[in-house]
Amino acid sequence: MLKTISFLALIILHFSCKTPEKKHNQLSAVIDHSLKVATQQSLRMAESLKDQPDKLPQTIDKKGDLVTCNSAWWVSGFFPGVLWYLYENDPTDSLRLWAENFTMRVEDQQYTTDNHDVGFMIFCSFGNGYRLTGNPEYKEVIHNASKSLITRFNPTIGCIRSWDYASWSAQWQYPVIIDNMMNLELLEWSAKAFNDTTFSHVARTHANTTMKNHFRDDYSSYHVVSYDTITGAVEKKNTSQGYSDDSAWARGQAWGLYGYTMMYQETGDKVYLEQATHIADFILNHPNLPEDKIPYWDFNAPDIPNALRDASAGAIMCSALLELSGYVSQEKTDSYLKIAETQLRSLSSDKYLAKPRENANFILKHSVGHMPNKSEVDVPLSYADYYFVEALMRAKELVKQGKM
């Protein structure tokens, strides 16, 4: 009897020791497969636009055909960024040539001063390009873009203005959207690269003002906060792309999570780390977060559980959680990595990951752009692809380090 128990104990020990390695190998296979699909799709996408040198992928239309944009649309920098990440994963000549080609299609946006999205446009494209090649021409483009972006900063308000006056935004005096947190990475990087504290002053002032005014007591975020241009006081708090002003629009929560994680990464200021963990707690403990951890387009959508999912929000959250996991307690690290792994596996499943030559050569399906306007609803989106591939690259490194 004693020998039998001892033998069983050895078997249990054997399999318990093997489990982490098996899990490690399985996750590696998921990551590698998704990166392979992403590479195949992206090369086909690039090839399809080779004769349209001023076009970049945006989404699909109702027929499933590719919709493109020019460099001035806010998503223009994401596809070049995808190509750079894929080149980093698999440094082939074809990926590098296409990454260079599509990056240069966005070059003119370095001088853009009429919107806040120059960070998305330039840092996702030229930023990744410079990180991987050290091309000095790329660095100069980043410098010019940073100088362009800070022209939109109002010191009385303490924020970078998001949208200029237009027929659809005339309801706000000085609108600032939570998305704008993402453009601060351009400024923090430039502050270091060019030894210019002006950039970091603007970035941190904007982050601090947003932290003060955009968030509710539960750390959910409004989408738009508008300010009085004379006094700098808050004028309105709205949620333009969400279900209602008081709802938690999923991608808005993702922008906040990613933005404050990035600000801690760049500055080391624990105020930003605390904010990021509070936002993570709101998202991860929300009763309406689905089992596969890919959020509904709004956490308060009225038709949950039948509401559409937003893969773009899931991808942004996943990438942010992978980064945030390196700065918190072991308990939170384990929690964040568990959720991020679930998100990666979900996005890598047939439900979300496109099959080769389908989905107009985008990588992910089922994102939601602007539900209230019925624009880009349940379609692929270039920024969903970007943050998914970024998350895959971050997860691949964590697996390599034995942390996942």
For each residue, the residues with C-beta under 8 A, 3 or more apart:
1: 4 5
2: 5 6
3: 6 7
4: 1 7 8
5: 1 2 8 9
6: 2 3 9 10
7: 3 4 10 11
8: 4 5 11 12
9: 5 6 12 13
10: 6 7 13 14
11: 7 8 14 15
12: 8 9 15 16
13: 9 10 16 17
14: 10 11 17 18
15: 11 12 18 19
16: 12 13 19
17: 13 14 20 21
18: 14 15 21 22
19: 15 16 22 23
20: 17 23 24
21: 17 18 24 25
22: 18 19 25 26
23: 19 20 26 27
24: 20 21 27 28 399 402 404
25: 21 22 28 29
26: 22 23 29 30
27: 23 24 30 31 341 344 345 395 399 404
28: 24 25 31 32 396 399
29: 25 26 32 33
30: 26 27 33 34 344 345 348
31: 27 28 34 35 344 348 392 395 396 399
32: 28 29 35 36
33: 29 30 36 37 348
34: 30 31 37 38 344 347 348 353 388 392
35: 31 32 38 39 86 89 90 389 392 393 396
36: 32 33 39 40
37: 33 34 40 41 353 354 356 363
38: 34 35 41 42 82 86 363 385 388 389 392
39: 35 36 42 43 86 89 90 95
40: 36 37 43 44 356
41: 37 38 44 45 354 356 359 361 362 363
42: 38 39 45 46 79 82 83 86 98 361 363 385
43: 39 40 46 47 94 95 98
44: 40 41 47 48 357 361
45: 41 42 48 49 57 79 360 361 362
46: 42 43 49 50 83 98 101 102
47: 43 44 50
48: 44 45 66 361
49: 45 46 52 55 56 57 68
50: 46 47
51:
52: 49 55 68
53: 105
54: 70 71 105
55: 49 52 68 69 70 105
56: 49 68 69 70 71 73 75 76 79 80 102 105 106 382
57: 45 49 66 67 68 69 79 360 361 362 382
58: 67 68 69 73 75 381 382
59: 67 362 369 376 379 380 381 382
60: 63 64 65 66 67 359 360 362 379 380
61: 64 65 67
62:
63: 60
64: 60 61 360
65: 60 61 360
66: 48 57 60 360 361
67: 57 58 59 60 61
68: 49 52 55 56 57 58
69: 55 56 57 58 72 73 75 76
70: 54 55 56 73 76
71: 54 56 76 105 106 107 108 109 121
72: 69 76 109 112
73: 56 58 69 70 76
74: 115 117 120 121
75: 56 58 69 78 120 381 382 383
76: 56 69 70 71 72 73 79 105 106 109 121 125
77: 80 81 106 109 120 121 122 123 124 125 126
78: 75 81 82 120 124 382 383 385 386
79: 42 45 56 57 76 82 83 102 382 385 386
80: 56 77 83 84 99 102 103 105 106 124 125 128 129
81: 77 78 84 85 124 125 127 128 386 390
82: 38 42 78 79 85 86 363 382 385 386 389
83: 42 46 79 80 86 87 95 98 99 102 103
84: 80 81 87 88 99 103 125 128 129 131 132
85: 81 82 88 89 128 386 389 390 393
86: 35 38 39 42 82 83 89 90 95 99 389
87: 83 84 90 91 92 95 96 99 132
88: 84 85 91 128 132 393
89: 35 39 85 86 392 393 396
90: 35 39 86 87 95
91: 87 88 95 96
92: 87 95 96
93: 96 97
94: 43 97 98
95: 39 43 83 86 87 90 91 92 98 99
96: 87 91 92 93 99 100
97: 93 94 100 101
98: 42 43 46 83 94 95 101 102
99: 80 83 84 86 87 95 96 102 103 129
100: 96 97 103 104 129
101: 46 97 98 104 105
102: 46 56 79 80 83 98 99 105 106 125
103: 80 83 84 99 100 106 107 125 126 129 138
104: 100 101 107
105: 53 54 55 56 71 76 80 101 102
106: 56 71 76 77 80 102 103 109 121 122 125 126
107: 71 103 104 110 126 141
108: 71 111 112
109: 71 72 76 77 106 112 118 121 122 145
110: 107 118 122 126 141 142 144 145 148
111: 108 144 148
112: 72 108 109 115 117 118 121 145 148
113: 148 151 152
114: 164
115: 74 112 118 152 162 163 164
116: 119 149 152 160 161 162 163 177 179 180 183
117: 74 112 120 121 183
118: 109 110 112 115 121 122 145 148 149 183 186
119: 116 122 123 145 149 182 183 184 185 186 187
120: 74 75 77 78 117 123 124 182 183 383
121: 71 74 76 77 106 109 112 117 118 124 125 145
122: 77 106 109 110 118 119 125 126 127 141 142 145 186
123: 77 119 120 126 127 128 142 145 183 185 186 189
124: 77 78 80 81 120 121 127 128 386
125: 76 77 80 81 84 102 103 106 121 122 128 129
126: 77 103 106 107 110 122 123 129 130 138 141 142 145
127: 81 122 123 124 130 131 142 185 186 189
128: 80 81 84 85 88 123 124 125 131 132
129: 80 84 99 100 103 125 126 132 133 135 138
130: 126 127 133 134 135 138 139 142
131: 84 127 128
132: 84 87 88 128 129
133: 129 130 138
134: 130
135: 129 130 138 139
136: 139 140
137: 140 141
138: 103 126 129 130 133 135 141 142
139: 130 135 136 142 143 193
140: 136 137 143 144
141: 107 110 122 126 137 138 144 145
142: 110 122 123 126 127 130 138 139 145 146 186 189 190 193
143: 139 140 146 147 190 193 194
144: 110 111 140 141 147 148
145: 109 110 112 118 119 121 122 123 126 141 142 148 149 186
146: 142 143 149 150 186 187 190 194 199
147: 143 144 150 151
148: 110 111 112 113 118 144 145 151
149: 116 118 119 145 146 152 160 183 186 187
150: 146 147 153 160 187 198 199 202
151: 113 147 148
152: 113 115 116 149 160 161
153: 150 159 160 161 202 205 206
154: 157 158 159 160 161 174 227 229 232
155: 158 205
156: 229 230 231 232
157: 154 174 176 209 227 229 232
158: 154 155 205 206 208 209 232
159: 153 154 174 176 180 205 206 209 210 227
160: 116 149 150 152 153 154 176 180 183 202 206
161: 116 152 153 154 164 174 175 176
162: 115 116 175 176 177 179 180 224
163: 115 116 166 169 172 175 177
164: 114 115 161 169
165: 169 170
166: 163 169 170
167: 170
168:
169: 163 164 165 166 172 175
170: 165 166 167
171: 226 236
172: 163 169 175 224 226 235 236 238
173: 226 227 228 229 235
174: 154 157 159 161 226 227 228 229 235
175: 161 162 163 169 172 224 225 226
176: 157 159 160 161 162 180 206 209 210 214 224 225 226 227
177: 116 162 163 180 223 224 240 252
178: 181 210 214 221 222 223 252 255 256 259
179: 116 162 182 252 255
180: 116 159 160 162 176 177 183 184 206 210
181: 178 184 206 207 210 255 256 258 259 260 262 263
182: 119 120 179 185 255 258 259 262
183: 116 117 118 119 120 123 149 160 180 186 187
184: 119 180 181 187 188 203 206 207 259 262 263 266
185: 119 123 127 182 188 189 262 266
186: 118 119 122 123 127 142 145 146 149 183 189 190
187: 119 146 149 150 183 184 190 191 199 200 202 203
188: 184 185 191 192 199 200 203 262 263 266 267
189: 123 127 142 185 186 192 193 266
190: 142 143 146 186 187 193 194 196 199
191: 187 188 194 195 196 197 198 199 200 203
192: 188 189 195
193: 139 142 143 189 190
194: 143 146 190 191 199
195: 191 192
196: 190 191 199
197: 191 200 201
198: 150 191 201 202
199: 146 150 187 188 190 191 194 196 202 203
200: 187 188 191 197 203 204 267
201: 197 198 204 205
202: 150 153 160 187 198 199 205 206
203: 184 187 188 191 199 200 206 207 263 266
204: 200 201 207 208 263 267 269
205: 153 155 158 159 201 202 208 209
206: 153 158 159 160 176 180 181 184 202 203 209 210
207: 181 184 203 204 210 211 259 260 263 272
208: 158 204 205 211 212 271
209: 157 158 159 176 205 206 212 213
210: 159 176 178 180 181 206 207 213 214 225
211: 207 208 214 215 260 271 275
212: 208 209
213: 209 210 225 234 237
214: 176 178 210 211 221 222 225 256
215: 211 219 220 221 222 256 275 279
216: 219 220 221 222
217:
218: 282
219: 215 216 275 278 279 281 282
220: 215 216 248 253 282 299
221: 178 214 215 216 248 252 253 255 256 279
222: 178 214 215 216 225 237 238 239 245 252
223: 177 178 238 239 240 241 242 249 252
224: 162 172 175 176 177 236 237 238 239 240
225: 175 176 210 213 214 222 234 236 237 238
226: 171 172 173 174 175 176 234 235 236 237 238
227: 154 157 159 173 174 176 232 233 234 235
228: 173 174 231 232 233 234 235
229: 154 156 157 173 174
230: 156
231: 156 228
232: 154 156 157 158 227 228
233: 227 228
234: 213 225 226 227 228 237
235: 172 173 174 226 227 228
236: 171 172 224 225 226
237: 213 222 224 225 226 234 245
238: 172 222 223 224 225 226 245
239: 222 223 224 242 243 244 245 246 247 249 252
240: 177 223 224 372
241: 223 249 251 252 369 370 371 372 373
242: 223 239 247 248 249 252 298 300 371 372
243: 239 247 249 298 300 301 302 371 372
244: 239 247 300
245: 222 237 238 239
246: 239 300
247: 239 242 243 244 298 299 300 301
248: 220 221 242 252 253 282 286 298 299 300
249: 223 239 241 242 243 252 253 297 298 299
250: 253 254 295 296 297 298 299 310 313
251: 241 254 255 297 310 312 313 316 368
252: 177 178 179 221 222 223 239 241 242 248 249 255 256
253: 220 221 248 249 250 256 257 279 282 283 295 299 313 317
254: 250 251 257 258 283 295 312 313 314 316 317 320
255: 178 179 181 182 221 251 252 258 259 316
256: 178 181 214 215 221 252 253 259 260 279
257: 253 254 260 261 276 279 280 283 316 317 320 321 324
258: 181 182 254 255 261 262 316 317 319 320
259: 178 181 182 184 207 255 256 262 263
260: 181 207 211 256 257 263 264 272 273 275 276 279
261: 257 258 264 265 272 273 276 320 323 324 327
262: 181 182 184 185 188 258 259 265 266 323
263: 181 184 188 203 204 207 259 260 266 267 269 272 276
264: 260 261 267 268 269 270 272 273 276 327
265: 261 262 323 327
266: 184 185 188 189 203 262 263
267: 188 200 204 263 264 272
268: 264
269: 204 263 264 272 273
270: 264 273 274
271: 208 211 274 275
272: 207 260 261 263 264 267 269 275 276
273: 260 261 264 269 270 276 277 327 328
274: 270 271 277 278
275: 211 215 219 260 271 272 278 279
276: 257 260 261 263 264 272 273 279 280 320 324
277: 273 274 280 281 324 328 332
278: 219 274 275 281 282
279: 215 219 221 253 256 257 260 275 276 282 283
280: 257 276 277 283 284 320 321 324 332 336
281: 219 277 278 284 285
282: 218 219 220 248 253 278 279 285 286
283: 253 254 257 279 280 286 289 295 317
284: 280 281 289 335 336 339
285: 281 282 289
286: 248 282 283 289 299
287:
288: 295 296 299 300 304
289: 283 284 285 286 293 295 299
290: 293 294 295 296 305 309
291:
292: 342 343 346 351
293: 289 290 314 317 339 342 343 346
294: 290 309 310 311 313 314 343 346 347 352
295: 250 253 254 283 288 289 290 299 309 310 313 314 317
296: 250 288 290 299 301 304 305 307 308 309 310
297: 249 250 251 301 307 308 309 310 313 368 371
298: 242 243 247 248 249 250 301 307 371
299: 220 247 248 249 250 253 286 288 289 295 296
300: 242 243 244 246 247 248 288
301: 243 247 296 297 298 304 307 308
302: 243 307
303: 306 307
304: 288 296 301 307
305: 290 296
306: 303
307: 296 297 298 301 302 303 304
308: 296 297 301 366 368 371 377 378
309: 290 294 295 296 297 314 366 368
310: 250 251 294 295 296 297 313 314 366 367 368
311: 294 314 315 347 352 364 365 366 367 384 388
312: 251 254 315 316 364 367 368 381 383 384 387
313: 250 251 253 254 294 295 297 310 316 317 367
314: 254 293 294 295 309 310 311 317 318 343 346 347
315: 311 312 318 319 343 347 364 384 385 386 387 388 391
316: 251 254 255 257 258 312 313 319 320 383 387
317: 253 254 257 258 283 293 295 313 314 320 321 343
318: 314 315 321 322 340 343 344 347 387 388 391
319: 258 315 316 322 323 387 388 390 391 394
320: 254 257 258 261 276 280 316 317 323 324
321: 257 280 317 318 324 325 336 337 339 340 343
322: 318 319 325 336 337 340 391 394 395 398
323: 261 262 265 319 320 326 327 394
324: 257 261 276 277 280 320 321 327 328 336
325: 321 322 328 332 333 336 337 340 398 403
326: 323 333
327: 261 264 265 273 323 324
328: 273 277 324 325 332 333 336
329: 332 333
330: 333 334
331: 334 335
332: 277 280 325 328 329 335 336
333: 325 326 328 329 330 336 337
334: 330 331 337 338
335: 284 331 332 338 339
336: 280 284 321 322 324 325 328 332 333 339 340
337: 321 322 325 333 334 340 341 398 403 404
338: 334 335 341 342
339: 284 293 321 335 336 342 343
340: 318 321 322 325 336 337 343 344 391 395
341: 27 337 338 344 345 395 404
342: 292 293 338 339 345 346
343: 292 293 294 314 315 317 318 321 339 340 346 347 391
344: 27 30 31 34 318 340 341 347 348 391 392 395
345: 27 30 341 342 348 349
346: 292 293 294 314 342 343 349 351 352
347: 34 294 311 314 315 318 343 344 352 353 364 388 391
348: 30 31 33 34 344 345 352 353
349: 345 346 352 353
350: 353 355
351: 292 346 365 366
352: 294 311 346 347 348 349 364 365 366
353: 34 37 347 348 349 350 363 364 365
354: 37 41 358 359 361 362 363 364 365 380
355: 350 358 359
356: 37 40 41
357: 44 361
358: 354 355
359: 41 60 354 355 362 363 364 365 380
360: 45 57 60 64 65 66 380
361: 41 42 44 45 48 57 66 354 357
362: 41 45 57 59 60 354 359 365 380 381 382 384 385
363: 37 38 41 42 82 353 354 359 380 384 385 388 389
364: 311 312 315 347 352 353 354 359 367 380 381 384 385 388
365: 311 351 352 353 354 359 362 379 380
366: 308 309 310 311 351 352 378
367: 310 311 312 313 364 376 378 379 380 381 384
368: 251 297 308 309 310 312 371 376 377 378
369: 59 241 375 376 377 379 381
370: 241 373 374 375 376 377
371: 241 242 243 297 298 308 368 374 377
372: 240 241 242 243
373: 241 370
374: 370 371 377
375: 369 370
376: 59 367 368 369 370 379 381
377: 308 368 369 370 371 374
378: 308 366 367 368
379: 59 60 365 367 369 376
380: 59 60 354 359 360 362 363 364 365 367 384 385
381: 58 59 75 312 362 364 367 369 376 384 385
382: 56 57 58 59 75 78 79 82 362 385 386
383: 75 78 120 312 316 386 387
384: 311 312 315 362 363 364 367 380 381 387 388
385: 38 42 78 79 82 315 362 363 364 380 381 382 388 389
386: 78 79 81 82 85 124 315 382 383 389 390
387: 312 315 316 318 319 383 384 390 391
388: 34 38 311 315 318 319 347 363 364 384 385 391 392
389: 35 38 82 85 86 363 385 386 392 393
390: 81 85 319 386 387 393 394
391: 315 318 319 322 340 343 344 347 387 388 394 395
392: 31 34 35 38 89 344 388 389 395 396
393: 35 85 88 89 389 390 396 397
394: 319 322 323 390 391 397 398
395: 27 31 322 340 341 344 391 392 398 399 404
396: 28 31 35 89 392 393 399 400
397: 393 394 400 401
398: 322 325 337 394 395 401 403 404
399: 24 27 28 31 395 396 402 403 404
400: 396 397
401: 397 398
402: 24 399
403: 325 337 398 399
404: 24 27 337 341 395 398 399
